[in-house]
Amino acid sequence: MEELMLELKNEIIRVLNLEGVKPEDIADDGELFGEGLGLDSIDALELIVLLEKNYGIKLKDPAEGKAIFKSVRTMAEYVQANRIK
């Protein structure tokens, strides 16, 4: 799980072009949206695409994203349970 969380952190930084942010700057349980990393709805769409491309996961209901993208840990747990690739 630790390896998957690190992989997700690196992908989040790459996909969202978070210049100056390092994986260690992103807390495993820190909020990704709002007060945490400060992501927005456009970033959420990018994360949905990331899950589809990298792990073969298609979100049927975009509203699911709120719970899935709460933190890197919740993303990793979802990927681990649902990945196709």
VEXRO-844506 format. One line per field, with one value per residue (C-alpha): x, y negated, z; residue in one letter. Coordinates in pm, 1 decimal, padded with zeros to 6 digits. Layout:
u = X, ...
v = Y, ...
w = Z, ...
resn = a, ...
END
This chain:
u = 00000.0, 00288.4, 00432.9, 00094.9, 00050.2, 00393.9, 00307.3, -00020.4, 00153.7, 00402.4, 00120.5, -00084.9, 00216.7, 00285.7, -00072.0, -00166.5, 00167.3, 00219.6, 00550.1, 00761.9, 00558.8, 00738.5, 00572.2, 00677.8, 00488.9, 00160.0, 00035.0, -00111.3, -00427.8, -00425.3, -00720.1, -00658.1, -00926.1, -01000.5, -00769.7, -00535.8, -00357.4, -00606.7, -00724.6, -01040.5, -01308.7, -01088.7, -00822.3, -01087.7, -01152.0, -00779.7, -00771.9, -01064.5, -00870.5, -00559.4, -00751.2, -00888.3, -00558.0, -00328.1, -00550.4, -00842.1, -01091.5, -01395.9, -01605.3, -01969.8, -02086.7, -01864.0, -02016.5, -01820.1, -01505.8, -01560.7, -01509.6, -01242.4, -01033.7, -01055.5, -00687.7, -00404.9, -00485.7, -00852.4, -00742.1, -00493.5, -00754.5, -00997.6, -00733.1, -00623.3, -00982.0, -01087.0, -00785.2, -00799.3, -00444.2
v = 00000.0, -00241.0, -00182.8, -00249.7, -00571.4, -00694.2, -00605.9, -00799.5, -01101.8, -01107.6, -01074.1, -01350.4, -01583.2, -01492.6, -01502.5, -01823.3, -01996.0, -02077.7, -02256.0, -02266.0, -01991.2, -01670.8, -01340.7, -01390.9, -01723.2, -01536.0, -01370.5, -01021.7, -01123.7, -01493.9, -01646.7, -01676.4, -01941.5, -02261.8, -02330.5, -02040.9, -02033.4, -02287.1, -02095.2, -02200.8, -02044.2, -02058.9, -01866.2, -01608.6, -01544.7, -01493.9, -01242.9, -01052.4, -01029.3, -00918.5, -00629.1, -00521.2, -00539.2, -00394.8, -00145.1, -00073.1, -00214.6, -00394.4, -00594.1, -00545.2, -00823.0, -01132.2, -01198.6, -00893.1, -01095.8, -01304.6, -01003.3, -00840.7, -01157.7, -01257.6, -01168.0, -00971.9, -00683.7, -00668.4, -00677.0, -00394.9, -00183.9, -00233.9, -00153.5, 00156.4, 00285.4, 00195.5, 00189.4, 00375.8, 00295.6
w = 00000.0, 00079.5, -00267.6, -00430.2, -00229.3, -00341.1, -00700.8, -00672.7, -00521.9, -00810.1, -01064.0, -00899.5, -00914.3, -01277.8, -01408.9, -01228.1, -01297.9, -00930.6, -00965.6, -00652.1, -00481.8, -00383.7, -00287.2, 00074.4, 00075.9, 00031.8, 00351.7, 00311.1, 00497.1, 00410.4, 00227.4, -00146.7, -00198.5, -00009.7, 00282.8, 00206.4, -00128.6, -00263.5, -00568.2, -00754.0, -00976.3, -01288.0, -01096.3, -01002.0, -01371.1, -01425.6, -01137.5, -01290.8, -01619.1, -01426.8, -01265.1, -01601.3, -01791.5, -01525.6, -01348.6, -01583.3, -01333.6, -01474.4, -01231.0, -01324.5, -01095.3, -01072.3, -00728.8, -00609.3, -00663.2, -00351.1, -00124.0, -00342.0, -00374.8, -00007.6, 00044.1, -00115.9, 00120.6, 00013.0, -00351.6, -00291.2, -00112.5, -00400.6, -00663.2, -00473.8, -00453.5, -00809.2, -01038.9, -01368.1, -01486.5
resn = m, e, e, l, m, l, e, l, k, n, e, i, i, r, v, l, n, l, e, g, v, k, p, e, d, i, a, d, d, g, e, l, f, g, e, g, l, g, l, d, s, i, d, a, l, e, l, i, v, l, l, e, k, n, y, g, i, k, l, k, d, p, a, e, g, k, a, i, f, k, s, v, r, t, m, a, e, y, v, q, a, n, r, i, k
END
